[in-house]
């Protein structure tokens, strides 16, 4: 592939965000619960169509993957 044929990073991010929005709207239309991660509380929730949230789990590890590997070695 030539350099001119690549897609810019901004366009890739824009398309990825749009794909996620479409998937969420599709799940809402089909009345399928959505799994959401809350960065503030670091918990995983199941969000129903009526807006109710049920906590499914918590974040298990802290730090980045490379930091976790460094501690084990």
Order of alpha helices (4+ residues) and beta strands (2+ residues): alpha-beta-beta-beta-alpha
